[in-house]
Amino acid sequence: MAVTGRWRWTYVIAWGAILVALIVPAVLRVKTPHVEPSIRWTDDRGVTRRLALSEMKRLPALARRGSYQNQYGNWRDEGHYTGVPIAALIGEDAEYRSVRVTASDGYCVDIDRARVESEAYPVVLAYAFDGLEIPAWKDGPRIAVLPEDGGVSNEEYDAASAGSFWVKGVAEVELLR
């Protein structure tokens, strides 16, 4: 049976729609550049650059269980964190009094130098949680405080909320003089 007239155009349009549905997504995948997760880093001289996930992963990492106590005394976000100690990112010769950490939602906290350099309570820029790395881990990159015992209470961290230092979705880290 031959296809004629009106039905021929229906077939042409249907096949054309199928081809467009298959080709357009493939072309868009090729044309869309891959953007690596990163944060903005400002050193003690005021020089700003992007710190990419691949750079973080090349540095010595600290991997430990961690959790914190919030302002109500509840323990939160227990899990296994992997990240780079902030002190290692800063280096030994930097002149700073504190580190300002700003999240993508605008939350901001200043962490004084003594806390940043504490060996008992290492402050890390975590890029993985319970085996998930950013971008699959939606809360990261994240500041985490990781003592050997894994928990940071309000009392031992001398803070109204130890959790206030655990910044989710870090967008920027800036050294303040």
Order of alpha helices (4+ residues) and beta strands (2+ residues): alpha-beta-beta-alpha-beta-beta-alpha-beta-beta-alpha-beta-beta-beta-beta-beta
